[in-house]
Amino acid sequence: MYQLIKPLFFKFDPENVHYFVVKRLKWFHDHFPLGQTILRSSFDVNIKGLEREVFGIKFKNPVGLAAGFDKNGEYIEALSDLGFGFIEVGTVTPLPQPGNDKPRMFRLEADGAIINRMGFNNKGVDTLAERLRLLKSKNTGIVVGGNIGKNKNTPNEEAVNDYIKCFDRLFDVVDYFVVNVSSPNTPGLRALQEKGPLMELLNTLQQRNNVNGISRPILLKIAPDLTNEQLDDIVEIVLETKIAGVIATNTTIDRNGLYTPESIKNETGGLSGKPLALRSTEVIRYLSTKSNKAFPIIGVGGIHSPQDAKDKLDAGASLVQLYTGFIYEGPGLIKKICKELVKSGTK
């Protein structure tokens, strides 16, 4: 069904279509008679063999939704009914910000890819925290991760304060945190991936990561454009700071091997989708091997099929996340992946 209507969606601006679709999904979930039941019976996956525990959290299945799709936590329940084992919201910043000028999202249909330069557009951490508090009061059991970043106008020397504000505000309402220093769309942000600033940031958060005996897993989201030497530093940083793990990877600034015309492929921003699949899997395998599987990895980047997900898991990922593949292949992709994982016995 989705593949029949996708050509219509793809005739319009991708950002506008995104909000058109998710708002109607939420309406269908919240207000249509039996809407929730229809969604769950069509897409949800509850197979015991898919359950797994990673960094102390139990996931009903290993397929999650990556950050960026639901920045403000507005559609969590409806998206969860499509079969996701967990939902990551954000990236959120302390203060609301509009993001970069539009247009800021572009489809590369010939490559099964998207370029975005959204720029952490979000309604601010206070709005997200209140929304997640309400969700938590419903006892839905949905695993929610909070992806945190800094405001565009905050200089890097003060960035740690932005991350602290988001961390403290969301501590009681998320299941895990993701520190995003790898988006290419906030000027200077990737400089925080350098060893010195990153150690300071993660150690600071870890020092705050104990409230009345409770701590939250903290993960680091990294870029696919890091060199092996930089990945070696990432392994060392994760082990020294004792954070819970890594998300590999964010979007790439590389444009090699694309079929899309230059007028689109040379738009600034991060590239996601099929062209990222091989590199993100390489990064997962490198980190897993180099660390001797010392920490969990969430694999994301170019997952458009069950085989893509299996490749990530075989390379060393404990969980996977979808974004661009979800847009291109539709909501049925989650169930397809889960069924194939059970069939193949992939752990």
Long-range contacts (C-beta under 8 A, 24 or more apart in sequence): 1-330, 2-329, 2-330, 2-331, 2-332, 3-330, 6-328, 6-330, 10-107, 10-109, 13-103, 13-105, 14-105, 14-106, 14-107, 14-114, 15-102, 15-103, 15-104, 15-105, 18-105, 18-327, 22-69, 22-70, 22-74, 22-75, 22-78, 22-79, 25-75, 25-78, 25-79, 26-74, 26-75, 26-78, 28-78, 29-77, 29-78, 29-81, 30-78, 36-81, 39-78, 39-81, 39-82, 40-81, 43-81, 43-82, 43-83, 43-331, 43-332, 43-334, 43-335, 44-81, 44-82, 44-83, 44-335, 45-83, 45-85, 45-334, 45-335, 45-338, 45-339, 47-338, 47-339, 47-342, 49-342, 50-85, 50-338, 50-341, 50-342, 52-318, 52-319, 52-347, 54-245, 54-296, 54-318, 54-319, 55-176, 55-217, 55-219, 55-244, 55-245, 55-296, 56-217, 56-244, 57-143, 57-175, 57-176, 57-217, 58-143, 59-85, 59-86, 59-143, 59-319, 60-85, 61-85, 61-334, 61-338, 62-313, 62-318, 62-319, 62-320, 62-341, 63-309, 63-319, 63-320, 63-321, 63-322, 63-334, 63-337, 63-338, 64-88, 64-143, 64-145, 64-298, 64-319, 64-320, 64-321, 64-322, 65-321, 65-322, 65-323, 65-326, 66-300, 66-321, 66-322, 66-323, 67-91, 67-145, 67-147, 67-178, 67-180, 67-221, 68-116, 68-118, 68-147, 68-323, 69-323, 69-326, 71-121, 71-122, 71-123, 72-122, 72-123, 72-127, 72-128, 72-131, 73-128, 73-131, 73-132, 73-135, 73-144, 74-131, 76-135, 76-142, 76-144, 77-135, 77-140, 77-142, 80-140, 80-142, 82-331, 82-334, 83-331, 83-334, 83-335, 83-338, 84-322, 84-334, 85-143, 85-319, 86-142, 86-143, 86-144, 86-145, 86-175, 86-319, 87-142, 87-143, 87-144, 87-145, 88-144, 88-145, 88-146, 88-147, 88-178, 88-321, 89-128, 89-132, 89-144, 89-145, 89-146, 89-147, 89-174, 90-122, 90-128, 90-146, 90-147, 90-148, 90-149, 90-178, 90-180, 91-120, 91-122, 91-147, 91-148, 91-149, 91-180, 91-183, 92-120, 92-122, 92-124, 92-125, 92-128, 92-146, 92-147, 92-148, 92-149, 92-166, 92-170, 93-120, 93-122, 93-124, 93-125, 93-148, 93-149, 93-150, 93-151, 93-152, 93-162, 93-166, 94-124, 94-125, 94-150, 94-151, 94-162, 94-165, 94-166, 94-169, 95-124, 95-151, 96-122, 96-123, 96-124, 96-127, 97-121, 97-122, 97-124, 97-151, 97-152, 100-185, 104-269, 106-264, 106-267, 106-269, 108-258, 108-260, 108-264, 108-265, 108-271, 108-273, 109-260, 110-258, 110-259, 110-260, 111-258, 111-259, 111-260, 111-265, 111-273, 111-274, 111-275, 112-273, 112-274, 112-275, 112-304, 112-324, 112-328, 113-258, 113-260, 113-271, 113-272, 113-273, 113-274, 113-275, 113-276, 113-324, 114-271, 114-272, 114-273, 114-324, 114-327, 115-264, 115-265, 115-267, 115-268, 115-269, 115-270, 115-271, 115-272, 116-185, 116-251, 116-269, 116-270, 116-272, 117-184, 117-185, 117-267, 117-268, 117-269, 117-270, 118-185, 119-152, 119-185, 119-186, 120-149, 120-151, 120-152, 120-183, 120-185, 120-186, 125-165, 125-166, 125-169, 125-170, 126-169, 128-170, 129-169, 129-170, 129-173, 132-170, 132-173, 132-174, 133-172, 133-173, 135-173, 136-172, 136-173, 143-175, 143-176, 144-173, 144-174, 144-175, 145-174, 145-175, 145-176, 145-177, 145-178, 145-219, 146-170, 146-173, 146-174, 146-176, 146-177, 146-178, 147-177, 147-178, 147-180, 147-221, 148-177, 148-178, 148-179, 148-180, 149-180, 149-181, 149-183, 149-186, 149-189, 150-186, 150-189, 152-186, 152-187, 156-188, 156-189, 156-191, 156-192, 156-197, 159-192, 159-197, 159-201, 160-200, 160-201, 160-204, 163-201, 163-204, 163-205, 164-204, 164-205, 164-208, 167-205, 167-208, 167-209, 168-208, 171-211, 171-216, 172-211, 174-216, 175-216, 175-217, 176-216, 176-217, 176-218, 176-219, 176-244, 177-205, 177-216, 177-217, 177-218, 177-219, 178-218, 178-219, 178-220, 178-221, 178-247, 179-205, 179-218, 179-219, 179-220, 179-221, 179-243, 180-221, 180-250, 181-220, 181-221, 182-221, 182-222, 182-223, 182-249, 182-250, 183-250, 183-251, 183-270, 184-223, 184-250, 184-251, 184-253, 184-269, 184-270, 185-269, 185-270, 190-223, 193-222, 193-223, 193-226, 193-230, 193-234, 195-233, 195-236, 195-237, 198-237, 199-237, 199-240, 199-241, 202-237, 202-241, 202-243, 203-241, 206-241, 206-242, 206-243, 217-243, 217-244, 217-245, 218-243, 218-244, 219-243, 219-244, 219-245, 219-246, 219-247, 219-298, 220-245, 220-246, 220-247, 221-246, 221-247, 221-248, 221-249, 221-250, 222-246, 222-247, 222-248, 222-249, 222-250, 222-283, 223-249, 223-250, 223-251, 223-252, 224-248, 224-249, 224-250, 224-251, 224-252, 224-254, 224-276, 224-279, 224-280, 224-283, 224-301, 225-252, 225-253, 225-254, 226-283, 228-286, 231-283, 231-286, 231-287, 231-290, 232-290, 234-287, 235-287, 235-290, 235-291, 235-294, 238-291, 238-294, 238-295, 239-291, 239-294, 239-295, 243-295, 244-295, 244-296, 245-295, 245-296, 245-297, 245-298, 245-318, 246-287, 246-295, 246-296, 246-297, 246-298, 247-297, 247-298, 247-300, 247-321, 248-280, 248-283, 248-284, 248-287, 248-297, 248-298, 248-299, 248-300, 248-301, 248-317, 249-276, 249-279, 249-280, 249-283, 249-300, 249-301, 251-276, 252-276, 252-279, 254-279, 272-301, 272-302, 272-323, 272-324, 273-302, 273-304, 273-324, 273-325, 273-328, 274-302, 274-304, 274-324, 275-302, 276-301, 276-302, 277-301, 277-302, 277-303, 277-304, 277-308, 277-311, 278-302, 280-312, 281-311, 281-312, 281-315, 282-315, 284-312, 284-315, 284-316, 284-317, 285-315, 285-316, 287-316, 288-315, 288-316, 288-317, 289-316, 303-337, 304-328, 304-329, 304-333, 305-329, 305-333, 305-336, 305-337, 306-336, 306-337, 306-339, 306-340, 306-341, 307-340, 309-337, 309-340, 309-341, 310-340, 310-341, 310-344, 310-346, 313-341, 313-346, 313-347, 314-346
